[in-house]
């Protein structure tokens, strides 16, 4: 009964709360736009002297933050023993995709004023844009296959496909790192967080692999002994 | 003669004495000039001391100048932080008065000059200049200053002087951004002698008719409007004449991206972004970018300085 209540609380209280929290940056930008255009007076939400840059940066940084938050779900869940955290993963991932695609669309329609020639040149010539655009391309199929139905239909292939989030996050951090002029402190924090999140997975994978190996060895020795064969180690 | 350690004023004591004196001077100035108009009270900066100057129409654009809020709220001044709004927030710790400038190197006018002595012989002019940042945004700023060339002549550089080098104040107490080594402090910039003598090059001491706010490089900064913003070194404490080309801060930090000349040039892209267009801060059409003009539109006055030079190589 208690477990049921916790599930209900997650579904009906925590999830809507996180949903709204993830909307805050977008809401702040909308308030800023309203203030800028004189539609409403919210000086606290000011977008500053360069609103285009502010909107572009805010969308991008929240996209990257939510991407890392998505990647943090599994480690935090296992380390802290919070299985229900998994219920938030899809929402975080979709929000990351939302902010990152808005970041791109804003760049396309506003920053580049839909100048396709300049845009194509930018994507090819500017490495930080190339990697950023590639990250968005990698994330797109993940967003498309985020439904329960796709998950069920794809089975194991779903899991394999969704590992694309790893290269996408690496490219996302690179995109941030490559576009700063001199102060790399902030992008370095993101790189470090990503390194921890991916490093944890690598560590766990290795440990599982070596534990599997030890079990294999034990079984082999047992079988060999039972069969009265000379005990030889398995090939590496 | 030997000086006993007890006779030397410890640093904290003389520092606090200086701060006290500077505070008194500041109070006096504030009391004498503090009459901000209602328009100025709306924005968060109040420029206090008014300057005596003449508008120079020959060297001023008729384009609409940016608001004081934009000019003082959106700055690259890494000595106070790397965010655009950091300087406005953090530059209060700078004490621009009293101020002195050391002049040395290949010239006859070597020595330490108080800001007042340095400025005294020169009549101040208002010059409304375009400012184009290497980050592809631009503003229009009504500077008040005097021609750098007039000061250079006064300092009598020797025949060996080929460059003028400028150095920003180095004091992490006043400039908290210098506590992290984002750049190789102190900030250094330089001009070739003929660039420094060009009538467009000025040393600014004010904007909008009043003394420079700290975040804009108080009390003395360089303005060379045909070059990218980072050449316009702020809060200058040293002017040195040299025979060889000085190493400048951004060129040291990323030599592939920032050159010594840093002339505004839409034909030469920054390795990471295009320089063809720029976003004019604060304009009604802030959503779109306008084309960038070679030498920031000052080609008639400066293009001859670079005739015969490959500007793609000497970027």
Boltz contact constraints between the chains, C-beta under 6 A:
constraints:
  - contact:
      token1: [A, 49]
      token2: [B, 70]
      max_distance: 6.0
  - contact:
      token1: [A, 49]
      token2: [B, 73]
      max_distance: 6.0
  - contact:
      token1: [A, 49]
      token2: [B, 74]
      max_distance: 6.0
  - contact:
      token1: [A, 49]
      token2: [B, 281]
      max_distance: 6.0
  - contact:
      token1: [A, 50]
      token2: [B, 281]
      max_distance: 6.0
  - contact:
      token1: [A, 110]
      token2: [B, 287]
      max_distance: 6.0
  - contact:
      token1: [A, 113]
      token2: [B, 288]
      max_distance: 6.0
  - contact:
      token1: [A, 126]
      token2: [B, 272]
      max_distance: 6.0
  - contact:
      token1: [A, 182]
      token2: [B, 182]
      max_distance: 6.0
  - contact:
      token1: [A, 182]
      token2: [B, 183]
      max_distance: 6.0
  - contact:
      token1: [A, 182]
      token2: [B, 253]
      max_distance: 6.0
  - contact:
      token1: [A, 183]
      token2: [B, 82]
      max_distance: 6.0
  - contact:
      token1: [A, 183]
      token2: [B, 182]
      max_distance: 6.0
